[in-house]
Amino acid sequence: MAEAARRIELSYDVPNANDRWVLEEDDNLPESALHDAIVLLLVQVLLAWKVRESRDAFVGRNIALRWNQAAPRQGVDPDAYVVEPAPPEGEDMTSLCTWKPGCHPPRLAVEVVSEGNADKDYDDGPERYAASGTRELWVFDPLLAGPTSRDGPVTLQIWRRDDMGRFNRVYAGDGPARSDELGAWVVVTDGGRRLRIADDPSGGALWPTEAETERAAKERERAAKERERAAKEREREAKEREREAKEREREAKEAAELEVARLREEIVRLRAEKAPPD
């Protein structure tokens, strides 16, 4: 399968803190329209999954993840992430600080590689997520802008924490790849420019956004109404054919009765002609 085509496993220890991990205000560089579209679509898919499955989860976007109370300025800004159970602050949260009561590391984090800062997502990013306690990380490089280190650039990487707590890169390739955290497949679509989630590796059963679900429901409703209209039209046509058949039957019966009457008159006339005169 495609998942095994370029399977590369990496595992290494990282410190809990690193001066390079300080989040500065000017770290939030403007992203490209492509980057924003990829992240927005993925967040919408995850939000729809949360509602559909009634999950007690928080789906965040560009909200700082911090894990070291002794160095609270250090952290990482995931493009998207899923925390389950949801933190107590909910929508009021400005940073996910995992040392706070009820706040847990993300089950899933996603980074979309930017052309202007590609090295971060290949080298520094996985180390931060390893230190944070994140259970699974996806790194998506739609433009193959990453460095040649670690067998890059590569379209999709999956990093996963094992039972021993090690953070391993378990997949590097063009996709699809299995997500253990979601129990689904990560698939690359739209000519390599979108990242989606599906129930199957071929991407035939994509997880929909709320808008896609609504469109599909409306399409099903439209199709059902069209089938109902077509059924009524067939019923009308059947009734019309039945009416026409009865009309032909009536006309044939009338014609037959007229012919019988004519024949009777003809018989009477012929008998009268053959009868001897008085």
N, C-alpha and C positions, 0 to 999 in steps of 0.2 A: 504494500500500500504506500501512498505518498508519504505517510508519516514516517516510515522507516527509511526513506530515501537519503536523508541527511540527518541522522540521529547522532547527536553529539552530547555527551554528558560532561559537565564541569561542576566541580564542587570545591569550595575553599572556605577557610575561616576568615571572618572579617571582624574588625573591632566594633564595639558598640557606639563609639564616637569617633569623629574625624573632623578636623578643623575645616576641611573642604566642604562639609555638608551644611554649613551655616546658610540659612535662607535669608537672602537680602531682598529688600523691596524691589530693586531693579532686576531681580532674577526673572520676573514675569515679562519676558520679551514677547512682542506681538507675534502671533502665529500666522501661518498662511491660511488662505481660505480652504485649501485642501485639508490641512491638519484639523481645522475647526469642524469641517463637515464630517470627517471620519469620527472624531470624538463625539460630536453631537449625535450622530446616528447610533453609535454604540451605547451611549448613555440612554437614549430613547428605547433601545432594545432591552436594556437591563431594567429600566423602570417598568416597562410593560411586563417583563418576566416577574418582577417583584409583585405587581398587582395580580397577575394571572395565577401565580402560585401562592398568593397570600403570605409572602415571606415577611418576617420581622427583620427587614434589612434596610440599610441606607445606601443609596447610590450617589456617590459624590463626584464632583468634577472640579479640578484645580483648587482643592481645599488642602492645605498643608497637613502632612502626616508627620507627627513628632512622637518619638518613643523614649527619649532620654531626659528624665526629669532634671538630672544634673547638668544637662546642656540643652535647655529647651529651645534654643534658637536653631539647633541642628534638625534637619528633617529632609523631606522630599515633597514635591508637589506633583502627585499623580495626575495624568490627564483624565483618568477615570478610575474609580475603585468601588468595591462592594464591601460593606462591613455588615456582619451578621453575628449576633443580634445588633439592631440599630443602637447607636449611642444615645444616652439620655437626652442630650441637647437637641437632637433631631435637626430641623432646618435652621435652628439658631446657632449651630456650630460654626465657628470660624476656623478652627484647627482641630484635627483629630489627635488628641494627646492620649496615648495608650496607657499612661500611668494613672489617669483619672478613673474613678470607680465607674464600672459599666462600659468603659471604652476598650474595644478590642482591636487588634491589628486587622487589616483588611484580609478577607478571604481571597480577594482578587484585586490586582492593580493592573492598569494598562498604560503603557507609554507609546506614543506615536512619535517616531523619530522626525526631528526637524532638520532641515538642511543646514541651518546656521549653528546647530548645537548637537550634532549627531553623536560625537564621542561620549557625551554624558549618558545617553541611553544605552550605549554598548558597554561602557566600562564602569563608570561611577554609579549609574542607576541601579544595576543589580546588587551592588554592594550595599547601597542604602536600604534597598528592600530586604536584603538578607538580614541586616541589623534590626530592621523595624519589626520583624516577626511576620511579615506578609507571607501568606501561604502559597500564592501563585501569582506570577507576573507574566504578562504578555508584552513583548516588544515588537511593534509593527513598523516596518521601514518601507513604505510604499514606493519611495523614489530611489531606494537603494543608495541612500546618502551616507551610510555608516562607513566606518574605517575598515581596513582589511584585517584588523586584529580580531582574534577569536573567530576566525573563519568567516569574517564579514566581507562586504555587506551581505545581509541575508534578509529576506522579506519578513519572516516570522520567527521569533524565538519564544519558547515556553520555558519558564523557570518554575520549579516546584520544590516545596519543602518536604523532606522525607520524614519518616517516623523517628529518625534520630535527630531531627532539627536542622539537618544540613540543607542548604539552598542549592539545588542542582539545576543546571540547564539540561533539560531532557529532550528538547527538540530545537532544531534550527533548519529551516528549509522554506519551501514555498507554500506549505500547508496542503491539505488540512492537518490539524493536530488536535489531539484529545485534551479537553479540560477536565481534570478530575474534580475540581471544585464545583463546576456547574453540571457535570455529568453530560456534557455535550461536546460538539466539535467546533473548533475555531476554523473558519474558512475565509479565504481571500476571494473577493468578488470584484465585479466591475473593472475587469482588466487590471487587477492588482491595486486598485485605488480605494477599496473599502474593506473593512474587517467586519464579518458577521458571525453569528452563532447559529448552529443548526443541530438538528437531532441526528443527522447522518453526515458522513464525510463528503458526500457528493454535493451537499448544500441544497438538496431538493426540498428539505423541510426546514427552511430558515425560521428562526424566532422572529416574530413580527414586532414592529413598534405599535403603539396604541393607534396611531393614524392608519397604519397598514391593516390592523385588525378591524378598524371601523370601515375602511374601504372594502375589505373582503366581506364584511357583514352586509354592507350595502349592495355589493355585487351579488352575493347570494340571494338577498331579498329581491333584487332586480331580476335575477335569473328565475327565482321562484314565481314572481309575478308574470314573467314572460312565459313560463311553462303553464301557469294557470290560464293566461290569455290564450295560448295556443290550444290548450285542452278545451276551453270554452268554444274556440273557433272550430275545432274538430267536432265538438258536440253539435254546434250550430249547423255545420256542413252535413253531419250525419242526419240531423233532423230534416234538413232541407232535401237531402236525397230521399229520405223516407217519405216526405210529403210529395215529392215529385213521383216517386214510385206508386204511391197511393193514387195520385192524380192520373198516372198512366193506367193503373189498374181500373179506376173508375171509368176513364174514357174507353178503355178496351171493353169493359162490361157493357157500357151504354151502346158501343158500336155493335157488340155481339147481340144485344137485345133488339136493336134496330134491324140487324140482319135477320134474326129469327122472325121478327114481325113481318119483314118484307117477304121472307120465304113462305110464311103462312099465307100471306095475301096472294102470293104467286100460286101456291097450291090450290087455294080456293078458286082463283081465276081459271086455272087449268082444268080443274074438275068441272067448273061451270061450263067451259067450252066443250068438254067431252060428253057432257050429259045429253041424252037424246031429247029432242023437242017433245013437248007435251002433245 
